[in-house]
Amino acid sequence: MDAARKARIAALAVVAQSVWDESHDGGALQEFLKEIGCDGVDAVMVTRQVVGCSLGEAQQMFITAPCRAAELAFHNAFMEGLERSQSDV
């Protein structure tokens, strides 16, 4: 990860910390991150930093948040396609 991206994630974590501190609610944190345009890997990295959890826990919080339903649907479709392609080989 380059320095600019690290700095952006650190800055977003500072802003998002108050949302986490108020609710300790992963869904609320993800909703906030989505509203400010923080998605994908960046949202997972911010979550990890704000919550102080493992990468796996941050990914789980990201993918199971109601506001991330589109990301979960894409992930599931991708995995199903990957599994089908493996069985075709």
PyMOL Python script that loads the backbone (N, CA, C, O; Angstrom):
from pymol import cmd

cmd.read_pdbstr("""\
ATOM      1  N   MET A   1       0.848  -1.164   0.000  1.00  0.00           N
ATOM      2  CA  MET A   1       0.000   0.000   0.000  1.00  0.00           C
ATOM      3  C   MET A   1       0.901   1.236   0.000  1.00  0.00           C
ATOM      4  O   MET A   1       1.851   1.329   0.777  1.00  0.00           O
ATOM      5  N   ASP A   2       0.583   2.177  -0.884  1.00  0.00           N
ATOM      6  CA  ASP A   2       1.430   3.372  -0.975  1.00  0.00           C
ATOM      7  C   ASP A   2       1.131   4.357   0.159  1.00  0.00           C
ATOM      8  O   ASP A   2       0.127   4.231   0.860  1.00  0.00           O
ATOM      9  N   ALA A   3       1.999   5.313   0.321  1.00  0.00           N
ATOM     10  CA  ALA A   3       1.909   6.268   1.432  1.00  0.00           C
ATOM     11  C   ALA A   3       0.634   7.110   1.369  1.00  0.00           C
ATOM     12  O   ALA A   3       0.029   7.398   2.402  1.00  0.00           O
ATOM     13  N   ALA A   4       0.231   7.499   0.177  1.00  0.00           N
ATOM     14  CA  ALA A   4      -0.976   8.318   0.037  1.00  0.00           C
ATOM     15  C   ALA A   4      -2.215   7.552   0.487  1.00  0.00           C
ATOM     16  O   ALA A   4      -3.095   8.110   1.144  1.00  0.00           O
ATOM     17  N   ARG A   5      -2.278   6.277   0.133  1.00  0.00           N
ATOM     18  CA  ARG A   5      -3.435   5.468   0.529  1.00  0.00           C
ATOM     19  C   ARG A   5      -3.434   5.228   2.039  1.00  0.00           C
ATOM     20  O   ARG A   5      -4.487   5.287   2.674  1.00  0.00           O
ATOM     21  N   LYS A   6      -2.277   4.963   2.610  1.00  0.00           N
ATOM     22  CA  LYS A   6      -2.169   4.803   4.058  1.00  0.00           C
ATOM     23  C   LYS A   6      -2.640   6.065   4.776  1.00  0.00           C
ATOM     24  O   LYS A   6      -3.356   5.987   5.774  1.00  0.00           O
ATOM     25  N   ALA A   7      -2.241   7.211   4.271  1.00  0.00           N
ATOM     26  CA  ALA A   7      -2.629   8.485   4.880  1.00  0.00           C
ATOM     27  C   ALA A   7      -4.134   8.706   4.768  1.00  0.00           C
ATOM     28  O   ALA A   7      -4.767   9.178   5.713  1.00  0.00           O
ATOM     29  N   ARG A   8      -4.710   8.364   3.610  1.00  0.00           N
ATOM     30  CA  ARG A   8      -6.155   8.511   3.406  1.00  0.00           C
ATOM     31  C   ARG A   8      -6.922   7.612   4.367  1.00  0.00           C
ATOM     32  O   ARG A   8      -7.906   8.048   4.965  1.00  0.00           O
ATOM     33  N   ILE A   9      -6.490   6.371   4.524  1.00  0.00           N
ATOM     34  CA  ILE A   9      -7.146   5.434   5.434  1.00  0.00           C
ATOM     35  C   ILE A   9      -7.036   5.928   6.873  1.00  0.00           C
ATOM     36  O   ILE A   9      -8.007   5.859   7.626  1.00  0.00           O
ATOM     37  N   ALA A  10      -5.873   6.421   7.255  1.00  0.00           N
ATOM     38  CA  ALA A  10      -5.680   6.947   8.613  1.00  0.00           C
ATOM     39  C   ALA A  10      -6.594   8.147   8.865  1.00  0.00           C
ATOM     40  O   ALA A  10      -7.178   8.266   9.942  1.00  0.00           O
ATOM     41  N   ALA A  11      -6.719   9.027   7.886  1.00  0.00           N
ATOM     42  CA  ALA A  11      -7.582  10.202   8.032  1.00  0.00           C
ATOM     43  C   ALA A  11      -9.050   9.800   8.136  1.00  0.00           C
ATOM     44  O   ALA A  11      -9.794  10.354   8.945  1.00  0.00           O
ATOM     45  N   LEU A  12      -9.462   8.841   7.321  1.00  0.00           N
ATOM     46  CA  LEU A  12     -10.846   8.359   7.382  1.00  0.00           C
ATOM     47  C   LEU A  12     -11.124   7.678   8.718  1.00  0.00           C
ATOM     48  O   LEU A  12     -12.221   7.800   9.263  1.00  0.00           O
ATOM     49  N   ALA A  13     -10.145   6.972   9.238  1.00  0.00           N
ATOM     50  CA  ALA A  13     -10.311   6.297  10.535  1.00  0.00           C
ATOM     51  C   ALA A  13     -10.534   7.314  11.644  1.00  0.00           C
ATOM     52  O   ALA A  13     -11.342   7.083  12.543  1.00  0.00           O
ATOM     53  N   VAL A  14      -9.834   8.426  11.591  1.00  0.00           N
ATOM     54  CA  VAL A  14     -10.013   9.475  12.600  1.00  0.00           C
ATOM     55  C   VAL A  14     -11.446  10.007  12.547  1.00  0.00           C
ATOM     56  O   VAL A  14     -12.082  10.192  13.585  1.00  0.00           O
ATOM     57  N   VAL A  15     -11.945  10.250  11.345  1.00  0.00           N
ATOM     58  CA  VAL A  15     -13.301  10.763  11.177  1.00  0.00           C
ATOM     59  C   VAL A  15     -14.336   9.726  11.620  1.00  0.00           C
ATOM     60  O   VAL A  15     -15.331  10.075  12.256  1.00  0.00           O
ATOM     61  N   ALA A  16     -14.109   8.469  11.290  1.00  0.00           N
ATOM     62  CA  ALA A  16     -15.074   7.404  11.585  1.00  0.00           C
ATOM     63  C   ALA A  16     -15.059   6.959  13.042  1.00  0.00           C
ATOM     64  O   ALA A  16     -16.011   6.328  13.501  1.00  0.00           O
ATOM     65  N   GLN A  17     -14.014   7.271  13.763  1.00  0.00           N
ATOM     66  CA  GLN A  17     -13.888   6.818  15.146  1.00  0.00           C
ATOM     67  C   GLN A  17     -15.075   7.258  16.003  1.00  0.00           C
ATOM     68  O   GLN A  17     -15.542   6.495  16.848  1.00  0.00           O
ATOM     69  N   SER A  18     -15.563   8.472  15.794  1.00  0.00           N
ATOM     70  CA  SER A  18     -16.671   8.976  16.608  1.00  0.00           C
ATOM     71  C   SER A  18     -17.949   8.172  16.362  1.00  0.00           C
ATOM     72  O   SER A  18     -18.745   7.978  17.280  1.00  0.00           O
ATOM     73  N   VAL A  19     -18.147   7.708  15.135  1.00  0.00           N
ATOM     74  CA  VAL A  19     -19.329   6.884  14.829  1.00  0.00           C
ATOM     75  C   VAL A  19     -19.249   5.581  15.612  1.00  0.00           C
ATOM     76  O   VAL A  19     -20.239   5.154  16.206  1.00  0.00           O
ATOM     77  N   TRP A  20     -18.093   4.954  15.619  1.00  0.00           N
ATOM     78  CA  TRP A  20     -17.898   3.706  16.355  1.00  0.00           C
ATOM     79  C   TRP A  20     -18.038   3.934  17.859  1.00  0.00           C
ATOM     80  O   TRP A  20     -18.687   3.152  18.555  1.00  0.00           O
ATOM     81  N   ASP A  21     -17.430   5.002  18.351  1.00  0.00           N
ATOM     82  CA  ASP A  21     -17.464   5.289  19.783  1.00  0.00           C
ATOM     83  C   ASP A  21     -18.889   5.522  20.285  1.00  0.00           C
ATOM     84  O   ASP A  21     -19.219   5.164  21.415  1.00  0.00           O
ATOM     85  N   GLU A  22     -19.730   6.121  19.444  1.00  0.00           N
ATOM     86  CA  GLU A  22     -21.111   6.401  19.836  1.00  0.00           C
ATOM     87  C   GLU A  22     -21.969   5.151  19.910  1.00  0.00           C
ATOM     88  O   GLU A  22     -22.843   5.055  20.771  1.00  0.00           O
ATOM     89  N   SER A  23     -21.738   4.198  19.032  1.00  0.00           N
ATOM     90  CA  SER A  23     -22.680   3.085  18.922  1.00  0.00           C
ATOM     91  C   SER A  23     -22.081   1.691  19.081  1.00  0.00           C
ATOM     92  O   SER A  23     -22.791   0.755  19.449  1.00  0.00           O
ATOM     93  N   HIS A  24     -20.802   1.539  18.812  1.00  0.00           N
ATOM     94  CA  HIS A  24     -20.191   0.211  18.731  1.00  0.00           C
ATOM     95  C   HIS A  24     -21.047  -0.714  17.854  1.00  0.00           C
ATOM     96  O   HIS A  24     -21.259  -1.883  18.173  1.00  0.00           O
ATOM     97  N   ASP A  25     -21.522  -0.161  16.756  1.00  0.00           N
ATOM     98  CA  ASP A  25     -22.402  -0.866  15.818  1.00  0.00           C
ATOM     99  C   ASP A  25     -21.717  -0.924  14.453  1.00  0.00           C
ATOM    100  O   ASP A  25     -21.514   0.099  13.799  1.00  0.00           O
ATOM    101  N   GLY A  26     -21.366  -2.148  14.038  1.00  0.00           N
ATOM    102  CA  GLY A  26     -20.683  -2.318  12.761  1.00  0.00           C
ATOM    103  C   GLY A  26     -21.510  -1.859  11.584  1.00  0.00           C
ATOM    104  O   GLY A  26     -20.968  -1.323  10.617  1.00  0.00           O
ATOM    105  N   GLY A  27     -22.822  -2.061  11.649  1.00  0.00           N
ATOM    106  CA  GLY A  27     -23.700  -1.613  10.564  1.00  0.00           C
ATOM    107  C   GLY A  27     -23.703  -0.096  10.435  1.00  0.00           C
ATOM    108  O   GLY A  27     -23.659   0.440   9.328  1.00  0.00           O
ATOM    109  N   ALA A  28     -23.753   0.595  11.577  1.00  0.00           N
ATOM    110  CA  ALA A  28     -23.725   2.063  11.563  1.00  0.00           C
ATOM    111  C   ALA A  28     -22.392   2.568  11.029  1.00  0.00           C
ATOM    112  O   ALA A  28     -22.344   3.546  10.283  1.00  0.00           O
ATOM    113  N   LEU A  29     -21.315   1.901  11.413  1.00  0.00           N
ATOM    114  CA  LEU A  29     -19.994   2.289  10.907  1.00  0.00           C
ATOM    115  C   LEU A  29     -19.936   2.124   9.403  1.00  0.00           C
ATOM    116  O   LEU A  29     -19.456   3.016   8.702  1.00  0.00           O
ATOM    117  N   GLN A  30     -20.416   0.997   8.893  1.00  0.00           N
ATOM    118  CA  GLN A  30     -20.392   0.766   7.446  1.00  0.00           C
ATOM    119  C   GLN A  30     -21.291   1.752   6.711  1.00  0.00           C
ATOM    120  O   GLN A  30     -20.933   2.223   5.632  1.00  0.00           O
ATOM    121  N   GLU A  31     -22.437   2.068   7.270  1.00  0.00           N
ATOM    122  CA  GLU A  31     -23.336   3.056   6.656  1.00  0.00           C
ATOM    123  C   GLU A  31     -22.631   4.406   6.546  1.00  0.00           C
ATOM    124  O   GLU A  31     -22.706   5.067   5.511  1.00  0.00           O
ATOM    125  N   PHE A  32     -21.953   4.808   7.604  1.00  0.00           N
ATOM    126  CA  PHE A  32     -21.207   6.063   7.590  1.00  0.00           C
ATOM    127  C   PHE A  32     -20.111   6.028   6.518  1.00  0.00           C
ATOM    128  O   PHE A  32     -19.971   6.962   5.729  1.00  0.00           O
ATOM    129  N   LEU A  33     -19.345   4.945   6.504  1.00  0.00           N
ATOM    130  CA  LEU A  33     -18.265   4.842   5.515  1.00  0.00           C
ATOM    131  C   LEU A  33     -18.816   4.878   4.098  1.00  0.00           C
ATOM    132  O   LEU A  33     -18.232   5.518   3.223  1.00  0.00           O
ATOM    133  N   LYS A  34     -19.923   4.205   3.863  1.00  0.00           N
ATOM    134  CA  LYS A  34     -20.536   4.199   2.536  1.00  0.00           C
ATOM    135  C   LYS A  34     -20.975   5.614   2.148  1.00  0.00           C
ATOM    136  O   LYS A  34     -20.773   6.045   1.013  1.00  0.00           O
ATOM    137  N   GLU A  35     -21.577   6.330   3.102  1.00  0.00           N
ATOM    138  CA  GLU A  35     -22.046   7.696   2.839  1.00  0.00           C
ATOM    139  C   GLU A  35     -20.909   8.639   2.459  1.00  0.00           C
ATOM    140  O   GLU A  35     -21.105   9.556   1.660  1.00  0.00           O
ATOM    141  N   ILE A  36     -19.734   8.422   3.020  1.00  0.00           N
ATOM    142  CA  ILE A  36     -18.606   9.319   2.696  1.00  0.00           C
ATOM    143  C   ILE A  36     -17.758   8.787   1.538  1.00  0.00           C
ATOM    144  O   ILE A  36     -16.700   9.336   1.232  1.00  0.00           O
ATOM    145  N   GLY A  37     -18.233   7.711   0.896  1.00  0.00           N
ATOM    146  CA  GLY A  37     -17.559   7.197  -0.289  1.00  0.00           C
ATOM    147  C   GLY A  37     -16.388   6.279  -0.008  1.00  0.00           C
ATOM    148  O   GLY A  37     -15.512   6.105  -0.855  1.00  0.00           O
ATOM    149  N   CYS A  38     -16.369   5.696   1.168  1.00  0.00           N
ATOM    150  CA  CYS A  38     -15.301   4.763   1.524  1.00  0.00           C
ATOM    151  C   CYS A  38     -15.827   3.342   1.332  1.00  0.00           C
ATOM    152  O   CYS A  38     -16.660   2.871   2.105  1.00  0.00           O
ATOM    153  N   ASP A  39     -15.342   2.678   0.316  1.00  0.00           N
ATOM    154  CA  ASP A  39     -15.840   1.354  -0.059  1.00  0.00           C
ATOM    155  C   ASP A  39     -14.701   0.358  -0.210  1.00  0.00           C
ATOM    156  O   ASP A  39     -13.524   0.716  -0.159  1.00  0.00           O
ATOM    157  N   GLY A  40     -15.079  -0.896  -0.396  1.00  0.00           N
ATOM    158  CA  GLY A  40     -14.129  -1.946  -0.712  1.00  0.00           C
ATOM    159  C   GLY A  40     -13.038  -2.129   0.319  1.00  0.00           C
ATOM    160  O   GLY A  40     -13.277  -2.059   1.525  1.00  0.00           O
ATOM    161  N   VAL A  41     -11.843  -2.363  -0.172  1.00  0.00           N
ATOM    162  CA  VAL A  41     -10.698  -2.642   0.685  1.00  0.00           C
ATOM    163  C   VAL A  41     -10.437  -1.480   1.647  1.00  0.00           C
ATOM    164  O   VAL A  41     -10.072  -1.698   2.802  1.00  0.00           O
ATOM    165  N   ASP A  42     -10.622  -0.256   1.172  1.00  0.00           N
ATOM    166  CA  ASP A  42     -10.401   0.892   2.053  1.00  0.00           C
ATOM    167  C   ASP A  42     -11.362   0.846   3.244  1.00  0.00           C
ATOM    168  O   ASP A  42     -10.955   1.127   4.371  1.00  0.00           O
ATOM    169  N   ALA A  43     -12.622   0.498   3.010  1.00  0.00           N
ATOM    170  CA  ALA A  43     -13.593   0.416   4.104  1.00  0.00           C
ATOM    171  C   ALA A  43     -13.205  -0.680   5.093  1.00  0.00           C
ATOM    172  O   ALA A  43     -13.365  -0.512   6.302  1.00  0.00           O
ATOM    173  N   VAL A  44     -12.703  -1.782   4.590  1.00  0.00           N
ATOM    174  CA  VAL A  44     -12.261  -2.869   5.473  1.00  0.00           C
ATOM    175  C   VAL A  44     -11.063  -2.402   6.301  1.00  0.00           C
ATOM    176  O   VAL A  44     -11.004  -2.666   7.502  1.00  0.00           O
ATOM    177  N   MET A  45     -10.125  -1.723   5.682  1.00  0.00           N
ATOM    178  CA  MET A  45      -8.935  -1.259   6.400  1.00  0.00           C
ATOM    179  C   MET A  45      -9.297  -0.198   7.443  1.00  0.00           C
ATOM    180  O   MET A  45      -8.745  -0.202   8.543  1.00  0.00           O
ATOM    181  N   VAL A  46     -10.216   0.705   7.106  1.00  0.00           N
ATOM    182  CA  VAL A  46     -10.664   1.701   8.072  1.00  0.00           C
ATOM    183  C   VAL A  46     -11.366   1.008   9.230  1.00  0.00           C
ATOM    184  O   VAL A  46     -11.136   1.349  10.391  1.00  0.00           O
ATOM    185  N   THR A  47     -12.219   0.039   8.922  1.00  0.00           N
ATOM    186  CA  THR A  47     -12.933  -0.713   9.958  1.00  0.00           C
ATOM    187  C   THR A  47     -11.940  -1.381  10.894  1.00  0.00           C
ATOM    188  O   THR A  47     -12.081  -1.308  12.115  1.00  0.00           O
ATOM    189  N   ARG A  48     -10.960  -2.015  10.332  1.00  0.00           N
ATOM    190  CA  ARG A  48      -9.939  -2.707  11.137  1.00  0.00           C
ATOM    191  C   ARG A  48      -9.257  -1.734  12.093  1.00  0.00           C
ATOM    192  O   ARG A  48      -9.055  -2.040  13.267  1.00  0.00           O
ATOM    193  N   GLN A  49      -8.909  -0.567  11.579  1.00  0.00           N
ATOM    194  CA  GLN A  49      -8.209   0.416  12.392  1.00  0.00           C
ATOM    195  C   GLN A  49      -9.127   1.001  13.472  1.00  0.00           C
ATOM    196  O   GLN A  49      -8.711   1.146  14.621  1.00  0.00           O
ATOM    197  N   VAL A  50     -10.360   1.334  13.115  1.00  0.00           N
ATOM    198  CA  VAL A  50     -11.294   1.968  14.053  1.00  0.00           C
ATOM    199  C   VAL A  50     -11.718   0.996  15.146  1.00  0.00           C
ATOM    200  O   VAL A  50     -11.720   1.343  16.327  1.00  0.00           O
ATOM    201  N   VAL A  51     -12.074  -0.210  14.753  1.00  0.00           N
ATOM    202  CA  VAL A  51     -12.596  -1.191  15.705  1.00  0.00           C
ATOM    203  C   VAL A  51     -11.472  -1.859  16.482  1.00  0.00           C
ATOM    204  O   VAL A  51     -11.665  -2.289  17.619  1.00  0.00           O
ATOM    205  N   GLY A  52     -10.301  -1.944  15.869  1.00  0.00           N
ATOM    206  CA  GLY A  52      -9.181  -2.627  16.507  1.00  0.00           C
ATOM    207  C   GLY A  52      -9.350  -4.130  16.455  1.00  0.00           C
ATOM    208  O   GLY A  52      -9.074  -4.838  17.424  1.00  0.00           O
ATOM    209  N   CYS A  53      -9.809  -4.607  15.305  1.00  0.00           N
ATOM    210  CA  CYS A  53     -10.084  -6.037  15.144  1.00  0.00           C
ATOM    211  C   CYS A  53      -9.165  -6.634  14.083  1.00  0.00           C
ATOM    212  O   CYS A  53      -8.366  -5.932  13.464  1.00  0.00           O
ATOM    213  N   SER A  54      -9.295  -7.936  13.888  1.00  0.00           N
ATOM    214  CA  SER A  54      -8.494  -8.625  12.872  1.00  0.00           C
ATOM    215  C   SER A  54      -9.020  -8.294  11.476  1.00  0.00           C
ATOM    216  O   SER A  54     -10.117  -7.759  11.318  1.00  0.00           O
ATOM    217  N   LEU A  55      -8.225  -8.620  10.484  1.00  0.00           N
ATOM    218  CA  LEU A  55      -8.644  -8.416   9.102  1.00  0.00           C
ATOM    219  C   LEU A  55      -9.908  -9.220   8.805  1.00  0.00           C
ATOM    220  O   LEU A  55     -10.834  -8.708   8.177  1.00  0.00           O
ATOM    221  N   GLY A  56      -9.952 -10.473   9.251  1.00  0.00           N
ATOM    222  CA  GLY A  56     -11.129 -11.314   9.014  1.00  0.00           C
ATOM    223  C   GLY A  56     -12.384 -10.740   9.649  1.00  0.00           C
ATOM    224  O   GLY A  56     -13.458 -10.761   9.048  1.00  0.00           O
ATOM    225  N   GLU A  57     -12.244 -10.225  10.873  1.00  0.00           N
ATOM    226  CA  GLU A  57     -13.400  -9.627  11.551  1.00  0.00           C
ATOM    227  C   GLU A  57     -13.867  -8.362  10.828  1.00  0.00           C
ATOM    228  O   GLU A  57     -15.069  -8.118  10.719  1.00  0.00           O
ATOM    229  N   ALA A  58     -12.933  -7.566  10.342  1.00  0.00           N
ATOM    230  CA  ALA A  58     -13.284  -6.353   9.602  1.00  0.00           C
ATOM    231  C   ALA A  58     -13.980  -6.712   8.292  1.00  0.00           C
ATOM    232  O   ALA A  58     -14.950  -6.059   7.906  1.00  0.00           O
ATOM    233  N   GLN A  59     -13.491  -7.744   7.608  1.00  0.00           N
ATOM    234  CA  GLN A  59     -14.134  -8.180   6.364  1.00  0.00           C
ATOM    235  C   GLN A  59     -15.555  -8.664   6.640  1.00  0.00           C
ATOM    236  O   GLN A  59     -16.481  -8.361   5.887  1.00  0.00           O
ATOM    237  N   GLN A  60     -15.718  -9.413   7.718  1.00  0.00           N
ATOM    238  CA  GLN A  60     -17.042  -9.921   8.089  1.00  0.00           C
ATOM    239  C   GLN A  60     -17.990  -8.766   8.395  1.00  0.00           C
ATOM    240  O   GLN A  60     -19.145  -8.786   7.970  1.00  0.00           O
ATOM    241  N   MET A  61     -17.515  -7.763   9.125  1.00  0.00           N
ATOM    242  CA  MET A  61     -18.335  -6.610   9.457  1.00  0.00           C
ATOM    243  C   MET A  61     -18.733  -5.858   8.189  1.00  0.00           C
ATOM    244  O   MET A  61     -19.859  -5.375   8.072  1.00  0.00           O
ATOM    245  N   PHE A  62     -17.804  -5.765   7.244  1.00  0.00           N
ATOM    246  CA  PHE A  62     -18.071  -5.080   5.976  1.00  0.00           C
ATOM    247  C   PHE A  62     -19.124  -5.828   5.168  1.00  0.00           C
ATOM    248  O   PHE A  62     -20.125  -5.245   4.754  1.00  0.00           O
ATOM    249  N   ILE A  63     -18.900  -7.100   4.949  1.00  0.00           N
ATOM    250  CA  ILE A  63     -19.733  -7.860   4.011  1.00  0.00           C
ATOM    251  C   ILE A  63     -21.122  -8.169   4.562  1.00  0.00           C
ATOM    252  O   ILE A  63     -22.046  -8.410   3.784  1.00  0.00           O
ATOM    253  N   THR A  64     -21.292  -8.167   5.886  1.00  0.00           N
ATOM    254  CA  THR A  64     -22.601  -8.491   6.460  1.00  0.00           C
ATOM    255  C   THR A  64     -23.432  -7.265   6.811  1.00  0.00           C
ATOM    256  O   THR A  64     -24.578  -7.407   7.236  1.00  0.00           O
ATOM    257  N   ALA A  65     -22.887  -6.074   6.645  1.00  0.00           N
ATOM    258  CA  ALA A  65     -23.653  -4.858   6.925  1.00  0.00           C
ATOM    259  C   ALA A  65     -24.794  -4.729   5.910  1.00  0.00           C
ATOM    260  O   ALA A  65     -24.577  -4.925   4.715  1.00  0.00           O
ATOM    261  N   PRO A  66     -25.998  -4.405   6.369  1.00  0.00           N
ATOM    262  CA  PRO A  66     -27.132  -4.271   5.445  1.00  0.00           C
ATOM    263  C   PRO A  66     -26.875  -3.313   4.284  1.00  0.00           C
ATOM    264  O   PRO A  66     -27.344  -3.558   3.172  1.00  0.00           O
ATOM    265  N   CYS A  67     -26.143  -2.233   4.522  1.00  0.00           N
ATOM    266  CA  CYS A  67     -25.884  -1.265   3.456  1.00  0.00           C
ATOM    267  C   CYS A  67     -24.903  -1.796   2.415  1.00  0.00           C
ATOM    268  O   CYS A  67     -24.725  -1.179   1.365  1.00  0.00           O
ATOM    269  N   ARG A  68     -24.269  -2.928   2.691  1.00  0.00           N
ATOM    270  CA  ARG A  68     -23.303  -3.527   1.759  1.00  0.00           C
ATOM    271  C   ARG A  68     -23.899  -4.735   1.033  1.00  0.00           C
ATOM    272  O   ARG A  68     -23.162  -5.607   0.572  1.00  0.00           O
ATOM    273  N   ALA A  69     -25.216  -4.788   0.933  1.00  0.00           N
ATOM    274  CA  ALA A  69     -25.894  -5.926   0.291  1.00  0.00           C
ATOM    275  C   ALA A  69     -25.421  -6.119  -1.149  1.00  0.00           C
ATOM    276  O   ALA A  69     -25.279  -7.256  -1.600  1.00  0.00           O
ATOM    277  N   ALA A  70     -25.178  -5.042  -1.868  1.00  0.00           N
ATOM    278  CA  ALA A  70     -24.719  -5.157  -3.261  1.00  0.00           C
ATOM    279  C   ALA A  70     -23.336  -5.801  -3.316  1.00  0.00           C
ATOM    280  O   ALA A  70     -23.069  -6.616  -4.199  1.00  0.00           O
ATOM    281  N   GLU A  71     -22.468  -5.450  -2.395  1.00  0.00           N
ATOM    282  CA  GLU A  71     -21.136  -6.042  -2.340  1.00  0.00           C
ATOM    283  C   GLU A  71     -21.217  -7.530  -2.011  1.00  0.00           C
ATOM    284  O   GLU A  71     -20.487  -8.338  -2.585  1.00  0.00           O
ATOM    285  N   LEU A  72     -22.113  -7.892  -1.079  1.00  0.00           N
ATOM    286  CA  LEU A  72     -22.299  -9.297  -0.730  1.00  0.00           C
ATOM    287  C   LEU A  72     -22.842 -10.078  -1.920  1.00  0.00           C
ATOM    288  O   LEU A  72     -22.388 -11.191  -2.188  1.00  0.00           O
ATOM    289  N   ALA A  73     -23.802  -9.513  -2.633  1.00  0.00           N
ATOM    290  CA  ALA A  73     -24.364 -10.185  -3.809  1.00  0.00           C
ATOM    291  C   ALA A  73     -23.292 -10.398  -4.875  1.00  0.00           C
ATOM    292  O   ALA A  73     -23.223 -11.468  -5.480  1.00  0.00           O
ATOM    293  N   PHE A  74     -22.458  -9.389  -5.106  1.00  0.00           N
ATOM    294  CA  PHE A  74     -21.374  -9.527  -6.072  1.00  0.00           C
ATOM    295  C   PHE A  74     -20.400 -10.617  -5.628  1.00  0.00           C
ATOM    296  O   PHE A  74     -20.003 -11.467  -6.425  1.00  0.00           O
ATOM    297  N   HIS A  75     -20.023 -10.585  -4.360  1.00  0.00           N
ATOM    298  CA  HIS A  75     -19.103 -11.592  -3.821  1.00  0.00           C
ATOM    299  C   HIS A  75     -19.669 -12.996  -4.019  1.00  0.00           C
ATOM    300  O   HIS A  75     -18.965 -13.890  -4.489  1.00  0.00           O
ATOM    301  N   ASN A  76     -20.928 -13.190  -3.664  1.00  0.00           N
ATOM    302  CA  ASN A  76     -21.548 -14.508  -3.791  1.00  0.00           C
ATOM    303  C   ASN A  76     -21.615 -14.961  -5.246  1.00  0.00           C
ATOM    304  O   ASN A  76     -21.333 -16.121  -5.548  1.00  0.00           O
ATOM    305  N   ALA A  77     -21.985 -14.058  -6.145  1.00  0.00           N
ATOM    306  CA  ALA A  77     -22.054 -14.401  -7.570  1.00  0.00           C
ATOM    307  C   ALA A  77     -20.669 -14.750  -8.105  1.00  0.00           C
ATOM    308  O   ALA A  77     -20.519 -15.703  -8.870  1.00  0.00           O
ATOM    309  N   PHE A  78     -19.674 -13.995  -7.712  1.00  0.00           N
ATOM    310  CA  PHE A  78     -18.302 -14.260  -8.149  1.00  0.00           C
ATOM    311  C   PHE A  78     -17.840 -15.633  -7.665  1.00  0.00           C
ATOM    312  O   PHE A  78     -17.273 -16.410  -8.433  1.00  0.00           O
ATOM    313  N   MET A  79     -18.087 -15.925  -6.387  1.00  0.00           N
ATOM    314  CA  MET A  79     -17.663 -17.207  -5.826  1.00  0.00           C
ATOM    315  C   MET A  79     -18.394 -18.370  -6.497  1.00  0.00           C
ATOM    316  O   MET A  79     -17.791 -19.409  -6.766  1.00  0.00           O
ATOM    317  N   GLU A  80     -19.676 -18.203  -6.766  1.00  0.00           N
ATOM    318  CA  GLU A  80     -20.427 -19.252  -7.458  1.00  0.00           C
ATOM    319  C   GLU A  80     -19.868 -19.489  -8.856  1.00  0.00           C
ATOM    320  O   GLU A  80     -19.722 -20.634  -9.284  1.00  0.00           O
ATOM    321  N   GLY A  81     -19.555 -18.410  -9.564  1.00  0.00           N
ATOM    322  CA  GLY A  81     -18.964 -18.536 -10.892  1.00  0.00           C
ATOM    323  C   GLY A  81     -17.607 -19.215 -10.843  1.00  0.00           C
ATOM    324  O   GLY A  81     -17.281 -20.032 -11.704  1.00  0.00           O
ATOM    325  N   LEU A  82     -16.824 -18.876  -9.841  1.00  0.00           N
ATOM    326  CA  LEU A  82     -15.511 -19.498  -9.672  1.00  0.00           C
ATOM    327  C   LEU A  82     -15.663 -20.993  -9.401  1.00  0.00           C
ATOM    328  O   LEU A  82     -14.936 -21.805  -9.973  1.00  0.00           O
ATOM    329  N   GLU A  83     -16.599 -21.354  -8.536  1.00  0.00           N
ATOM    330  CA  GLU A  83     -16.833 -22.765  -8.233  1.00  0.00           C
ATOM    331  C   GLU A  83     -17.308 -23.524  -9.475  1.00  0.00           C
ATOM    332  O   GLU A  83     -16.882 -24.655  -9.712  1.00  0.00           O
ATOM    333  N   ARG A  84     -18.191 -22.902 -10.269  1.00  0.00           N
ATOM    334  CA  ARG A  84     -18.660 -23.556 -11.497  1.00  0.00           C
ATOM    335  C   ARG A  84     -17.528 -23.730 -12.479  1.00  0.00           C
ATOM    336  O   ARG A  84     -17.446 -24.761 -13.148  1.00  0.00           O
ATOM    337  N   SER A  85     -16.645 -22.738 -12.584  1.00  0.00           N
ATOM    338  CA  SER A  85     -15.541 -22.851 -13.536  1.00  0.00           C
ATOM    339  C   SER A  85     -14.575 -23.963 -13.116  1.00  0.00           C
ATOM    340  O   SER A  85     -13.967 -24.600 -13.976  1.00  0.00           O
ATOM    341  N   GLN A  86     -14.425 -24.205 -11.836  1.00  0.00           N
ATOM    342  CA  GLN A  86     -13.555 -25.269 -11.355  1.00  0.00           C
ATOM    343  C   GLN A  86     -14.128 -26.640 -11.667  1.00  0.00           C
ATOM    344  O   GLN A  86     -13.381 -27.582 -11.932  1.00  0.00           O
ATOM    345  N   SER A  87     -15.442 -26.756 -11.638  1.00  0.00           N
ATOM    346  CA  SER A  87     -16.054 -28.046 -11.919  1.00  0.00           C
ATOM    347  C   SER A  87     -16.089 -28.339 -13.419  1.00  0.00           C
ATOM    348  O   SER A  87     -16.248 -29.491 -13.821  1.00  0.00           O
ATOM    349  N   ASP A  88     -15.942 -27.295 -14.252  1.00  0.00           N
ATOM    350  CA  ASP A  88     -15.919 -27.465 -15.704  1.00  0.00           C
ATOM    351  C   ASP A  88     -14.560 -27.932 -16.204  1.00  0.00           C
ATOM    352  O   ASP A  88     -14.455 -28.400 -17.337  1.00  0.00           O
ATOM    353  N   VAL A  89     -13.535 -27.819 -15.399  1.00  0.00           N
ATOM    354  CA  VAL A  89     -12.163 -28.136 -15.823  1.00  0.00           C
ATOM    355  C   VAL A  89     -11.931 -29.633 -15.785  1.00  0.00           C
ATOM    356  O   VAL A  89     -10.837 -30.096 -16.108  1.00  0.00           O
TER     357      VAL A  89
END
""", "prot")
cmd.dss("prot")
cmd.show_as("cartoon", "prot")
cmd.util.cbc("prot")
cmd.orient("prot")
